[in-house]
Amino acid sequence: DAGVTQSPTHLIKTRGQQVTLRCSPKSGHDTVSWYQQALGQGPQFIFQYYEEEERQRGNFPDRFSGHQFPNYSSELNVNALLLGDSALYLCASSLARGQRYTEAFFGQGTRLTVV
Amino acid sequence: GENVEQHPSTLSVQEGDSAVIKCTYSDSASNYFPWYKQELGKRPQLIIDIRSNVGEKKDQRIAVTLNKTAKHFSLHITETQPEDSAVYFCAASPPYGGATNKLIFGTGTLLAVQP
């Protein structure tokens, strides 16, 4: 079991550009959540996908968007990048169907640097 | 809004001593409280969690207590070892629907265990 995998591991972008980050959930999981972790801070919830729909969203602007594919993998897209978007982006997967509570497993993250 | 406060931000203990980290949450409807350990450059890993219908849970040297009335929960690590050195995050999960619940993280505690 490969666990949660994210790509790329590191990325450098210029202000105003767009970026796409990718996540493959742990085998058997159907839900993907994205978090932004600034240096020295706790992860901040961006949004969550289940059954290919955005189910919950945190306090992030519309520049942040996502998608979930039929195989449960997910993408995070950020448009019009700002310097403040520089952070570690974490993907977490969990199993929702048939569960009341669920443990979230995190990927190793994508380190995004905006210059 | 939803908020989790975590204290202390840094904690230094001698090997063999106990360490206690405390968190307070704002949403009284939160029903799931995980603790994650994050070593430098690595993914957050779940070390223990507790549901709202339980007051205490223990797993070897690690224990978590929950006081729903006061809306706070604590992590206790006994007989600390140098490999316990890491950043620890508490989180609270407000109910949404089924198991598709997001995590609200604290700001983290840097634990240093001195040999």
Chai-1 contact restraints between the chains, C-beta under 6 A:
chainA,res_idxA,chainB,res_idxB,connection_type,confidence,min_distance_angstrom,max_distance_angstrom,comment,restraint_id
A,T31,B,T100,contact,1.0,0.0,6.0,A-B,restraint_1
A,G42,B,F89,contact,1.0,0.0,6.0,A-B,restraint_2
A,G42,B,F105,contact,1.0,0.0,6.0,A-B,restraint_3
A,G42,B,G106,contact,1.0,0.0,6.0,A-B,restraint_4
A,G42,B,T107,contact,1.0,0.0,6.0,A-B,restraint_5
A,G42,B,G108,contact,1.0,0.0,6.0,A-B,restraint_6
A,P43,B,F105,contact,1.0,0.0,6.0,A-B,restraint_7
A,F45,B,K102,contact,1.0,0.0,6.0,A-B,restraint_8
A,Q48,B,K102,contact,1.0,0.0,6.0,A-B,restraint_9
A,Y50,B,T100,contact,1.0,0.0,6.0,A-B,restraint_10
A,R55,B,T100,contact,1.0,0.0,6.0,A-B,restraint_11
A,Q56,B,Y96,contact,1.0,0.0,6.0,A-B,restraint_12
A,Q56,B,K102,contact,1.0,0.0,6.0,A-B,restraint_13
A,A96,B,G98,contact,1.0,0.0,6.0,A-B,restraint_14
A,A96,B,A99,contact,1.0,0.0,6.0,A-B,restraint_15
A,A96,B,T100,contact,1.0,0.0,6.0,A-B,restraint_16
A,Q99,B,A99,contact,1.0,0.0,6.0,A-B,restraint_17
A,R100,B,A99,contact,1.0,0.0,6.0,A-B,restraint_18
A,Y101,B,Y32,contact,1.0,0.0,6.0,A-B,restraint_19
A,Y101,B,A99,contact,1.0,0.0,6.0,A-B,restraint_20
A,T102,B,A99,contact,1.0,0.0,6.0,A-B,restraint_21
A,E103,B,L46,contact,1.0,0.0,6.0,A-B,restraint_22
A,F106,B,R43,contact,1.0,0.0,6.0,A-B,restraint_23
A,F106,B,P44,contact,1.0,0.0,6.0,A-B,restraint_24
A,Q108,B,R43,contact,1.0,0.0,6.0,A-B,restraint_25
